[in-house]
Amino acid sequence: MADISKYIPMVDAILSASNPDEISPKRVRKALQILFSVDLDTQRKAINELILERFDAIQENPRVLVPKNDLVNKDQELASKLQKEGERPLRSTRKRKAKSESKPKRKKKKNDSPDSNSISVRKVLLSAPLQAFLGAEELPRTQVVKMIWQYIKEHDLQNPSDRREILCDEKMEPIFGKKMTMFSMNKLLTKHLFNPDEIVKHEEEKEPMPKKEVKSEDEALPNSSG
């Protein structure tokens, strides 16, 4: 059997760039077949297992990065294939991008720091059930996902016959129900994570503005009769 580990960088890239609520092993496998011009039907089970393993790894460590060289090399290979098929060349786009990146960069303002408002570090408020489960009132979203996956692994809650399915215990049921799939977790979590700024704004909109006291003309104007 051919070595399938060579597909790992591209699997990671596809999973990292995809909506977790919509992605599936089948979609990733089809994408690999197109990108690598191969037929993976005979290796379907092994490829699906690889995709699930990489999905697990990315969910446990959401900030995992795909090596840039792997993406660049695969981008060039794909560009070459598309050129042969009569599609618009993509390499020139990458060259133009490289040239534009070589221009002197403007100094960034302090509030543009990548860490100041990064999704990976920005905290969200947790719902009451999620607070009870994780033991915190607010956490970065990536940390929430990581902690949930750690709990799933530690308590062996993945269905042995279908690892995509999570069999929730009594602590997880108030949040996710009796069972869920690894791909539906993020969608279910959205009901339990809240942006503090949006909550403040919502409360401000609900609070009625104080009414100004309307004075009569006699009261409003100073007495000029002396």
Residue, then its C-alpha position, 0 to 999 in steps of 0.5 A: m500500500a502506498d504511503i499516505s503520510k505525504y497527504i498530511p500537509m494538504v489535509d491539514a491545509i484543507l481542514s484548517a481553511s474549511n468550515p468545521d460544520e460543513i467539512s467531511p472526510k469524503r469532501v477532503r478525500k475528493a479534494l485530495q484526488i483532484l489536487f494529487s490526480v490520484d484515485l484513492d477509492t482503494q485506500r478510502k478507509a485508510i485515508n478517512e482514518l488519516i483525515l479524522e486523526r488530523f481533524d482531532a489534532i487540529q481541534e486539540n491544538p487549533r493554532v497548529l500551522v501547516p509548513k509554508n513550504d508545503l503549501v507553496n510547493k503544492d500551490q505551484e503544482l496545482a498552478s502547473k496542472l491548471q495551466k496545462e488544462g487551459e486555466r488562467p495561470l496562477r504563478s504570475t499571481r504569486k510572483r506579483k504577490a511576492k513583489s508587492e510584499s517586497k515593498p517597504k512596509r508601513k509601521k503598524k500602529k500599536n493597536d494593530s498588534p496581531d496579539s492584541n485582538s487575535i481570535s486565538v487569544r480574545k476571550v468570550l463569555l461562556s454560558a452557564p452550562l459551559q461554565a459548569f463544565l469547564g470551570a471558567e466564566e470566560l476563555p479564548r474560543t480555541q482554549v474552549v475547543k482544546m479543553i473539550w477535546q482533552y475531556i473527550k480523549e481522557h474519558d474515551l467518549q468517541n464511538p469505537s465503531d465510528r470515531r466521528e461520533i462523540l457519546c456525551d456523558e452526563k457532564m456534556e449532555p446539557i451542552f451537546g445532548k446525548k451525542m454529536t459528531m466531531f464536525s458538529m461540535n463547533k456549531l453546537l458551541t456557538k449557542h454557548l459562546f458570547n462576545p462581551d462587546e456584543i452583549v454590552k452593546h445589546e444591553e445599551e440598546k435595550e436600556p431606554m434613553p432618559k426623557k428630557e423634561v420639556k419646559s414651557e416657553d415661560e419656564a424656558l425663557p428668562n424673565s425679562s420683565g424685571 
